[in-house]
């Protein structure tokens, strides 16, 4: 069983000193956000006013306000976010009032960072700068989205939130073939940062760390990227197969409301409406062994053609797999990855639809000299049990020989920030 590691509480500074620091920080934030709003309204188009020295991708921005957070549905190809960081934290503040301060600060920083603008100068003559200038004199939005989610451990006895926990939120338990590193699992809070450039992500991460001032202790982080389409269509994962073909249409509100967003009228607390469950899994690929497998065998393990991404009987990735004419699995094997994930049976129809948004990773080789590459699997669904049931079906697939899940966790993505008076987790903390 997975255990949440103990947390240290407090720090070297006194409570009064910490409170004073937070007050000073929020005073600065008000000015920073105002400056950002003036330089970069929360729409594209005016974001290009920084001049011709900034490339188009750096000038793109996503709207910050809305019923749902950004960074969940996949953007169109021209706004592709090629790089991502999944950063998990333990919260160290002492009470709910200070926790509210944390979420207010996250809101203020996310609003500024995702829209861009000119950061203020040092608070005092000769003082430390309020921005590291990693992005130059102006903070460019760079297609940044900052998506905030909470883990089950936030609902323990520290902040009096136990009665408000999302109904299905739980600590991720290992599946049969997992090899979980506990130092890379779970967390009170998860930030998913996606952008068009790596420096935009690094700047945003450092900015959040500076402005939360020790209230968030880093637990683990997974840095990842998206490959460009090869040659077109859906990008490929590090096994060489197209990843995430069978996704709901994120432009179809009805599909998203049925499969992704939590809706009113169910068992979930009212504050969760507009949020969604998120599963993150860091999965290592044993590519050296995988690349020894003949392509025909690889295709039968996955259930799709490697080059085209098409179903086993098809020629194009846009074709939907159909199994009713293949009950014995002669065309698409019964134990192939895509068929176990969605067997297309009446018994599994309710647990076969997720929104995938995975990224790839490439890390330092391990102590044995073996390469360490894989993907950060990420999916969103209206019910966490949908993912758990799907992953349980995959326990016996042939692919388990070539992969090893090593970390991640389950989280609940907070509803979006509606307007300038709103902030992350306001409904939860009210």
HUJO-V414121 format. One record per residue. PSI is psi in whole degrees, -180 to 180 (* if undefined). Layout:
BEGIN
{{PSI} {PSI}}
END
This chain:
BEGIN
{{142} {140} {140} {126} {149} {151} {141} {143} {143} {-164} {-165} {-28} {157} {164} {-40} {-41} {-41} {-43} {-42} {-42} {-42} {-39} {-45} {-38} {-43} {-33} {-42} {-42} {-39} {-42} {-38} {-42} {-40} {-43} {-41} {-40} {-36} {-39} {-32} {87} {157} {50} {158} {178} {-74} {-21} {-14} {-2} {-5} {-15} {169} {-11} {-13} {125} {164} {-41} {-36} {-28} {-13} {145} {156} {144} {138} {-43} {146} {171} {-36} {155} {152} {167} {8} {-59} {150} {132} {162} {160} {-35} {-15} {25} {131} {103} {-8} {150} {155} {133} {109} {120} {143} {153} {136} {133} {-4} {163} {-25} {178} {-34} {-45} {-33} {-40} {-39} {-40} {-47} {-33} {-42} {-44} {-41} {-47} {-42} {-42} {-41} {-43} {-48} {-35} {-14} {-30} {173} {-175} {118} {152} {163} {180} {143} {-29} {151} {130} {2} {174} {144} {152} {-3} {146} {-6} {22} {-31} {11} {-158} {-19} {134} {114} {145} {-35} {31} {26} {135} {143} {109} {125} {128} {158} {148} {169} {-35} {-20} {-18} {25} {-156} {5} {-39} {9} {32} {4} {-39} {-5} {8} {138} {140} {-42} {0} {128} {168} {134} {124} {148} {138} {174} {-39} {13} {153} {67} {134} {112} {-23} {-10} {33} {152} {-160} {154} {-35} {140} {129} {122} {114} {126} {142} {174} {-16} {146} {-38} {-28} {-41} {-46} {-44} {-45} {-42} {-47} {-36} {-46} {-44} {-41} {-40} {-19} {-12} {49} {-5} {-23} {118} {120} {133} {-51} {159} {138} {114} {138} {176} {164} {132} {149} {158} {135} {105} {-17} {174} {-142} {135} {161} {153} {-175} {-1} {-5} {3} {152} {134} {118} {33} {-47} {73} {154} {157} {107} {-12} {-3} {104} {-35} {-45} {-44} {-38} {-31} {-32} {-23} {-56} {136} {134} {157} {159} {-2} {-156} {-14} {149} {150} {-30} {-17} {-10} {129} {-7} {-171} {156} {141} {130} {130} {129} {122} {115} {116} {138} {131} {74} {-29} {-38} {-40} {-40} {-9} {-12} {131} {145} {-40} {-39} {-41} {-44} {-37} {-30} {-42} {-43} {12} {161} {140} {-45} {-50} {-24} {5} {159} {164} {-29} {0} {-173} {-8} {143} {-23} {-14} {137} {136} {138} {128} {-5} {-18} {11} {56} {-24} {-1} {30} {-29} {-57} {108} {144} {-28} {16} {158} {-51} {-28} {-34} {-37} {-39} {86} {-11} {42} {157} {-32} {-24} {1} {-33} {-11} {39} {6} {115} {161} {107} {139} {67} {157} {162} {158} {159} {108} {174} {142} {153} {-178} {-26} {-4} {6} {142} {149} {86} {159} {-146} {155} {97} {131} {131} {156} {141} {153} {-33} {130} {-33} {-23} {-49} {-45} {-43} {-41} {-46} {-34} {-39} {-29} {-1} {-31} {12} {151} {-23} {-21} {-21} {-26} {7} {160} {102} {129} {-12} {-172} {-155} {175} {139} {163} {121} {125} {153} {164} {168} {119} {-39} {-175} {-15} {-11} {166} {162} {137} {18} {-45} {-37} {-41} {-13} {*}}
END
